Amino acid sequence: MASSEDAYKEELHTTGFDLDTHCPTDEDYVETTITVPNLSLRRNSNGNKRDIKMSNVRQVIRCLKPVDLLVLTYLALTIPLVAYARIWGGIVVRILLLVGVVYGRWYLVQTRNQTSFTFRITNRSFQVSTQLIIGFLLDIYGLIACIYIYGEDGKVIAALYPDAAKDFYDNEMKAIDAGLFGNVKVEDGTGYYLRSLTGQTFNLIFGEWLHFCYFFYYIILVGTWLIAWAFIQHEHFDIISTVQVMVYLVCLVCYLVIPVAGPYWAYPDKRPEAEDVGFVFARVTHFLVEGGSSSGTAFPSGHCSMTTAALVLALLYIKPLGLVYLFTNPSLIFATVWCGFHYFIDAFVGVLVGLMCCALGHLMVRVVGYNLPAYDDRYSQDFRASKSAGGAFDRTRYSALDEDEEVEMDTPTEMEA
């Protein structure tokens, strides 16, 4: 018994305790590892608490993906414009999105154990991950938000520029096109000149193909996003979604600063009738342009910028889709001018915007630090490691610790406290 007690005293002494006074010695403290339940705080030898988690602001920012930063920043900065245009519903949408996206991303990063719900169809039961559903909604909202903002932009432009004939920059675009092509008259436009080079039968057949490609833009816009989410690694999806949103937002900002109606509206007497330039898709496209187009949103061409970006991204990450886009997207870019929907300068600048956003979007996803949801196994290990190092929710440093998990504590001062 005595030998056991002596050994115990000797062990305590080596840790820096004086058994007689129950006080630490003046020797430097040593670190020991103990097992405690649900411990998430570390204290040093001076007795000061140090919260393992980062500041609240940094936590929130690192929960957001690059695409979230783009969308939410644009939504926040345009609140004054929306208020000026008296679009009160737009303010409500912004508040809901800001709160919902931030909380949703935070929830996915924090949640370590997946939950699921079961639903039945006829006699079959299906189990679906709650995190997967929330993650899909958060990954798709950026596209829906941009489509909504496009419709909203038309109202904001109308409020900022009440006299479209005076305030829009169509005359400047007409002059640029005429200056680039000597045979194009300012009063006719590039599209009218191109259509005049061929006969009616050719225009019907060729025009139907071009109008189909122009309509195909809507499939490209949604299809690229969904296919990327479903079939490729999610670090590549993050790049695709970031680039697409960046393209959209750059164009939307340009519309607010340089509103251009476009030749379809600026040349009403030169506008082709749908039955003269196609069959089915010519009519469908004209119907969509007349019913769903926002005034003042021609420069740069969103069709050309998004089409260019989608082609580059698909060739890089979804090669079968890229081969399809090689067949359709160049025709789509040409269709924007031939069909009379955009000036040539709209299309040219649109292509440049698409290429620029491809480069910037790639850079943003690689450089910006953000935390990845634990449930999503579609990220590569290398990418996950590059994003988790030093992050606000790095599991090796910042997470709330599981029960019976080992943590380091400084002794002996904190033991006494």
C-alpha positions as CSV (number, residue, x, y, z in Angstrom):
1,M,0.0,0.0,0.0
2,A,2.9,2.4,1.0
3,S,4.8,1.6,-2.2
4,S,1.7,2.3,-4.2
5,E,1.1,5.6,-2.4
6,D,4.7,6.6,-3.0
7,A,4.4,5.9,-6.6
8,Y,1.3,8.0,-6.9
9,K,3.0,10.9,-5.1
10,E,5.9,10.6,-7.5
11,E,3.6,10.6,-10.5
12,L,1.8,13.7,-9.3
13,H,5.1,15.5,-8.6
14,T,6.3,14.9,-12.2
15,T,3.2,16.7,-13.5
16,G,4.0,19.8,-11.5
17,F,1.8,19.3,-8.4
18,D,3.0,19.6,-4.8
19,L,0.8,17.2,-2.9
20,D,1.2,19.0,0.4
21,T,0.0,22.4,-0.8
22,H,-2.2,21.3,-3.8
23,C,-0.6,24.1,-5.8
24,P,1.5,24.0,-8.9
25,T,5.2,24.5,-8.7
26,D,7.0,27.3,-10.5
27,E,8.2,24.8,-13.1
28,D,6.9,25.1,-16.6
29,Y,3.6,23.4,-17.1
30,V,3.4,20.3,-19.2
31,E,0.6,19.3,-21.6
32,T,-1.4,16.1,-20.8
33,T,-4.1,14.5,-22.9
34,I,-7.3,13.6,-21.1
35,T,-10.6,12.3,-22.2
36,V,-13.6,14.5,-21.5
37,P,-17.2,14.4,-22.9
38,N,-18.5,17.2,-25.2
39,L,-15.6,19.5,-24.6
40,S,-15.2,22.4,-27.1
41,L,-13.1,24.9,-25.2
42,R,-9.4,25.1,-24.6
43,R,-7.7,27.0,-21.7
44,N,-4.1,28.0,-21.3
45,S,-1.9,28.1,-18.2
46,N,-3.0,31.6,-17.4
47,G,-6.6,30.5,-17.0
48,N,-8.0,32.5,-19.9
49,K,-10.7,30.9,-22.1
50,R,-10.0,30.7,-25.8
51,D,-13.0,29.9,-28.0
52,I,-12.0,27.3,-30.6
53,K,-14.5,28.6,-33.1
54,M,-13.7,31.6,-35.4
55,S,-15.6,34.9,-35.2
56,N,-19.3,34.7,-36.2
57,V,-18.8,36.8,-39.3
58,R,-16.0,34.6,-40.6
59,Q,-17.9,31.5,-39.8
60,V,-20.8,32.6,-41.9
61,I,-18.6,33.7,-44.8
62,R,-16.8,30.3,-44.9
63,C,-20.0,28.5,-44.9
64,L,-20.9,30.1,-48.2
65,K,-19.8,28.9,-51.6
66,P,-18.3,31.3,-54.2
67,V,-21.6,31.3,-56.1
68,D,-23.4,32.4,-52.9
69,L,-21.0,35.2,-52.4
70,L,-21.8,36.5,-55.9
71,V,-25.5,36.2,-55.7
72,L,-26.0,37.5,-52.2
73,T,-23.6,40.4,-52.7
74,Y,-25.5,41.5,-55.8
75,L,-28.9,41.1,-54.0
76,A,-27.7,43.2,-51.1
77,L,-26.1,46.0,-53.2
78,T,-29.2,46.4,-55.4
79,I,-31.6,46.9,-52.5
80,P,-31.5,50.7,-53.0
81,L,-32.3,50.3,-56.7
82,V,-35.2,47.9,-56.1
83,A,-36.6,50.3,-53.5
84,Y,-36.2,53.2,-55.9
85,A,-38.2,51.2,-58.5
86,R,-40.8,50.4,-55.8
87,I,-40.4,46.7,-56.3
88,W,-41.2,45.8,-52.7
89,G,-41.5,42.1,-53.4
90,G,-37.9,42.2,-54.5
91,I,-36.9,43.4,-51.0
92,V,-38.8,40.5,-49.5
93,V,-37.2,38.0,-51.8
94,R,-33.7,39.4,-50.9
95,I,-34.4,39.1,-47.2
96,L,-35.7,35.5,-47.5
97,L,-32.8,34.5,-49.7
98,L,-30.1,36.1,-47.5
99,V,-31.5,34.4,-44.4
100,G,-32.3,31.1,-46.0
101,V,-29.1,30.6,-47.9
102,V,-26.9,31.6,-44.9
103,Y,-28.7,29.3,-42.5
104,G,-28.9,26.5,-45.0
105,R,-25.2,26.5,-45.8
106,W,-24.4,26.8,-42.1
107,Y,-26.7,23.8,-41.3
108,L,-25.1,21.6,-43.9
109,V,-21.5,22.4,-42.7
110,Q,-22.4,21.9,-39.1
111,T,-24.4,18.6,-39.6
112,R,-22.2,15.6,-39.2
113,N,-24.9,12.8,-39.1
114,Q,-27.3,12.5,-42.0
115,T,-31.0,12.3,-41.5
116,S,-33.6,11.1,-43.9
117,F,-37.3,10.8,-44.5
118,T,-39.3,8.1,-46.2
119,F,-42.1,8.5,-48.6
120,R,-44.2,5.9,-50.4
121,I,-45.3,5.7,-54.0
122,T,-47.9,2.9,-54.5
123,N,-46.4,0.0,-52.7
124,R,-42.7,1.1,-52.8
125,S,-40.9,3.1,-50.1
126,F,-38.1,5.5,-50.8
127,Q,-35.7,7.0,-48.4
128,V,-34.2,10.4,-49.2
129,S,-31.5,12.2,-47.4
130,T,-32.6,15.5,-45.8
131,Q,-29.2,17.0,-46.4
132,L,-29.2,16.0,-50.0
133,I,-32.5,17.7,-50.6
134,I,-31.4,20.9,-48.8
135,G,-28.1,20.8,-50.7
136,F,-29.8,20.5,-54.1
137,L,-32.1,23.4,-53.4
138,L,-29.1,25.5,-52.3
139,D,-27.1,24.5,-55.3
140,I,-29.9,25.3,-57.7
141,Y,-31.2,28.6,-56.2
142,G,-28.5,30.7,-57.8
143,L,-29.8,29.9,-61.3
144,I,-33.4,30.6,-60.3
145,A,-32.3,33.8,-58.6
146,C,-30.6,35.1,-61.7
147,I,-33.6,34.4,-63.9
148,Y,-35.7,36.3,-61.4
149,I,-33.3,39.2,-61.3
150,Y,-33.4,39.4,-65.1
151,G,-37.1,40.0,-65.0
152,E,-36.6,42.5,-62.2
153,D,-33.9,44.4,-64.2
154,G,-36.4,45.4,-66.8
155,K,-38.5,47.2,-64.1
156,V,-35.4,48.9,-62.6
157,I,-34.2,50.0,-66.0
158,A,-37.7,51.5,-66.7
159,A,-37.5,53.4,-63.4
160,L,-33.9,54.7,-64.0
161,Y,-34.4,55.5,-67.7
162,P,-38.0,56.6,-68.2
163,D,-37.4,57.8,-71.8
164,A,-36.1,54.8,-73.6
165,A,-35.8,56.5,-77.0
166,K,-33.6,59.2,-75.4
167,D,-31.8,57.3,-72.7
168,F,-31.0,54.0,-74.3
169,Y,-27.7,53.6,-76.3
170,D,-29.1,52.0,-79.4
171,N,-28.0,54.8,-81.7
172,E,-24.4,54.3,-80.5
173,M,-24.6,50.5,-81.2
174,K,-26.1,51.1,-84.7
175,A,-23.1,53.4,-85.5
176,I,-20.6,50.9,-84.2
177,D,-22.1,48.1,-86.3
178,A,-22.1,50.4,-89.4
179,G,-18.5,51.4,-88.7
180,L,-17.4,47.8,-88.4
181,F,-19.1,46.7,-91.7
182,G,-18.9,49.1,-94.5
183,N,-21.9,47.6,-96.4
184,V,-24.2,47.9,-93.3
185,K,-26.3,51.0,-93.3
186,V,-27.2,52.6,-90.0
187,E,-30.9,52.6,-90.8
188,D,-30.9,48.9,-91.7
189,G,-28.7,47.0,-89.2
190,T,-26.4,44.0,-89.5
191,G,-29.2,41.4,-89.2
192,Y,-31.2,42.8,-92.1
193,Y,-28.1,43.0,-94.2
194,L,-27.2,39.4,-93.6
195,R,-30.7,38.2,-94.4
196,S,-30.7,40.2,-97.6
197,L,-27.7,38.3,-99.0
198,T,-29.8,35.0,-99.4
199,G,-33.1,34.1,-100.9
200,Q,-36.4,33.4,-99.2
201,T,-36.2,29.6,-99.4
202,F,-32.8,29.5,-97.9
203,N,-33.9,32.0,-95.2
204,L,-36.8,29.7,-94.3
205,I,-34.6,26.6,-93.8
206,F,-31.5,28.3,-92.4
207,G,-33.6,30.6,-90.3
208,E,-35.5,27.6,-88.7
209,W,-32.2,26.1,-87.7
210,L,-30.9,29.4,-86.2
211,H,-34.1,30.0,-84.3
212,F,-33.9,26.5,-82.9
213,C,-30.4,27.2,-81.7
214,Y,-31.5,30.5,-80.2
215,F,-34.3,28.6,-78.4
216,F,-31.7,26.0,-77.4
217,Y,-30.2,28.7,-75.1
218,Y,-32.8,28.0,-72.5
219,I,-31.9,24.3,-72.5
220,I,-28.2,25.2,-72.2
221,L,-28.9,27.5,-69.3
222,V,-30.7,25.0,-67.2
223,G,-29.4,21.7,-68.6
224,T,-25.7,22.5,-68.1
225,W,-26.3,23.3,-64.4
226,L,-28.4,20.2,-63.7
227,I,-26.2,17.8,-65.6
228,A,-23.2,19.1,-63.8
229,W,-24.8,18.7,-60.4
230,A,-25.9,15.2,-61.2
231,F,-23.0,13.6,-63.0
232,I,-19.6,15.2,-62.3
233,Q,-17.5,15.9,-59.2
234,H,-18.9,18.8,-57.2
235,E,-15.7,20.9,-57.2
236,H,-16.3,21.1,-61.0
237,F,-20.0,21.8,-60.4
238,D,-18.9,24.7,-58.1
239,I,-16.8,26.1,-61.0
240,I,-19.7,25.8,-63.5
241,S,-22.3,27.3,-61.2
242,T,-19.9,30.1,-60.2
243,V,-19.1,30.9,-63.9
244,Q,-22.7,30.9,-65.0
245,V,-23.8,33.2,-62.2
246,M,-20.9,35.5,-62.8
247,V,-21.8,35.7,-66.5
248,Y,-25.4,36.5,-65.6
249,L,-24.5,39.1,-63.0
250,V,-21.9,40.9,-65.2
251,C,-24.5,41.2,-67.9
252,L,-27.1,42.4,-65.5
253,V,-24.8,45.2,-64.2
254,C,-24.1,46.2,-67.8
255,Y,-27.8,46.4,-68.5
256,L,-28.2,48.8,-65.6
257,V,-25.4,51.0,-66.8
258,I,-25.7,50.8,-70.6
259,P,-29.3,50.0,-71.4
260,V,-29.8,48.9,-75.0
261,A,-33.1,47.8,-76.5
262,G,-31.6,45.8,-79.4
263,P,-32.4,45.8,-83.1
264,Y,-35.6,43.8,-82.7
265,W,-37.1,46.8,-81.1
266,A,-35.0,49.6,-82.6
267,Y,-35.7,48.5,-86.2
268,P,-39.5,47.7,-86.1
269,D,-39.8,48.2,-89.9
270,K,-36.8,45.9,-90.6
271,R,-37.9,43.2,-88.2
272,P,-38.5,39.9,-90.0
273,E,-41.9,38.2,-89.7
274,A,-41.7,34.7,-88.1
275,E,-43.2,33.0,-91.1
276,D,-40.5,34.5,-93.4
277,V,-37.5,33.1,-91.4
278,G,-38.7,29.7,-90.3
279,F,-41.5,27.4,-89.4
280,V,-42.0,26.3,-85.8
281,F,-39.1,27.6,-83.8
282,A,-39.2,31.0,-85.4
283,R,-42.7,31.5,-84.1
284,V,-41.8,30.1,-80.7
285,T,-38.7,32.3,-80.4
286,H,-40.5,35.5,-81.5
287,F,-43.3,34.7,-79.0
288,L,-40.8,34.4,-76.1
289,V,-38.9,37.5,-77.1
290,E,-42.0,39.6,-77.3
291,G,-43.6,38.2,-74.2
292,G,-40.6,37.6,-71.8
293,S,-37.8,40.0,-72.9
294,S,-36.9,42.7,-70.5
295,S,-36.4,46.1,-72.2
296,G,-32.9,47.4,-72.2
297,T,-31.1,44.1,-71.8
298,A,-29.3,43.7,-75.2
299,F,-25.8,44.8,-74.4
300,P,-23.9,42.6,-73.9
301,S,-25.7,39.6,-75.3
302,G,-26.5,37.2,-72.4
303,H,-27.2,34.5,-75.0
304,C,-23.6,34.8,-76.4
305,S,-21.9,35.1,-73.0
306,M,-23.7,32.2,-71.5
307,T,-23.3,30.1,-74.6
308,T,-19.6,30.7,-74.8
309,A,-19.1,29.9,-71.1
310,A,-21.2,26.8,-71.4
311,L,-19.2,25.5,-74.4
312,V,-15.8,26.0,-72.6
313,L,-17.0,24.5,-69.4
314,A,-18.6,21.5,-71.0
315,L,-15.5,20.8,-73.1
316,L,-13.5,20.9,-69.9
317,Y,-15.7,18.9,-67.5
318,I,-18.6,17.2,-69.5
319,K,-17.1,16.2,-72.8
320,P,-20.1,14.5,-74.4
321,L,-22.2,17.6,-73.7
322,G,-19.3,19.7,-75.0
323,L,-19.5,17.9,-78.3
324,V,-23.2,18.7,-78.6
325,Y,-22.5,22.3,-77.8
326,L,-19.8,22.4,-80.5
327,F,-22.6,21.7,-82.9
328,T,-25.2,24.2,-81.6
329,N,-23.5,27.0,-79.8
330,P,-21.6,28.7,-82.6
331,S,-24.8,28.7,-84.6
332,L,-26.6,30.2,-81.6
333,I,-24.1,33.1,-81.4
334,F,-24.5,33.8,-85.1
335,A,-28.3,33.5,-84.7
336,T,-28.4,36.4,-82.2
337,V,-27.3,38.8,-85.0
338,W,-28.9,37.1,-88.1
339,C,-32.3,36.8,-86.5
340,G,-32.2,40.5,-85.5
341,F,-32.2,40.1,-81.8
342,H,-28.8,41.7,-81.1
343,Y,-26.3,44.1,-82.7
344,F,-23.0,42.6,-83.8
345,I,-21.2,44.5,-81.0
346,D,-23.6,42.9,-78.5
347,A,-22.6,39.4,-79.6
348,F,-18.9,40.2,-79.8
349,V,-18.7,41.7,-76.3
350,G,-21.0,38.8,-75.0
351,V,-18.4,36.3,-76.2
352,L,-15.6,38.2,-74.4
353,V,-17.7,38.3,-71.2
354,G,-18.2,34.5,-71.4
355,L,-14.4,33.9,-71.8
356,M,-13.5,36.4,-69.1
357,C,-15.9,34.8,-66.6
358,C,-14.6,31.3,-67.3
359,A,-11.2,32.4,-66.2
360,L,-12.3,34.5,-63.2
361,G,-14.8,31.8,-62.0
362,H,-12.1,29.1,-62.1
363,L,-9.8,31.4,-60.1
364,M,-12.5,32.3,-57.6
365,V,-13.3,28.7,-56.8
366,R,-9.6,27.7,-56.4
367,V,-8.7,30.7,-54.3
368,V,-11.7,31.5,-52.1
369,G,-11.7,29.3,-48.9
370,Y,-15.1,27.7,-48.1
371,N,-16.1,24.8,-46.0
372,L,-17.6,21.7,-47.7
373,P,-20.6,19.9,-46.3
374,A,-19.7,16.6,-44.6
375,Y,-22.5,14.6,-46.3
376,D,-21.4,15.4,-49.9
377,D,-19.0,12.7,-51.0
378,R,-18.9,14.1,-54.6
379,Y,-15.9,16.2,-53.7
380,S,-12.4,14.7,-54.3
381,Q,-10.2,14.2,-51.3
382,D,-7.6,16.6,-52.6
383,F,-10.1,19.4,-53.1
384,R,-11.7,18.7,-49.7
385,A,-8.3,18.8,-48.0
386,S,-7.4,22.1,-49.7
387,K,-10.6,23.7,-48.5
388,S,-10.7,22.3,-45.0
389,A,-7.2,23.4,-43.9
390,G,-7.6,26.2,-41.5
391,G,-11.3,26.6,-42.1
392,A,-13.7,27.8,-39.6
393,F,-15.2,24.4,-39.3
394,D,-12.0,22.3,-39.8
395,R,-13.0,19.1,-38.0
396,T,-9.6,18.6,-36.4
397,R,-9.6,22.1,-34.8
398,Y,-13.0,23.8,-34.6
399,S,-15.8,21.3,-34.4
400,A,-17.7,20.6,-31.3
401,L,-16.0,17.4,-30.1
402,D,-17.8,14.1,-29.9
403,E,-18.3,12.3,-26.7
404,D,-15.1,10.6,-25.4
405,E,-13.0,12.4,-28.0
406,E,-9.5,13.1,-26.9
407,V,-8.5,16.8,-26.5
408,E,-5.4,18.5,-25.2
409,M,-5.6,20.6,-22.0
410,D,-2.9,22.6,-20.2
411,T,-2.2,21.6,-16.7
412,P,-2.0,22.1,-13.8
413,T,-3.7,25.5,-13.4
414,E,-6.9,24.5,-15.1
415,M,-7.2,21.3,-13.1
416,E,-7.3,23.3,-10.0
417,A,-9.8,25.8,-11.5
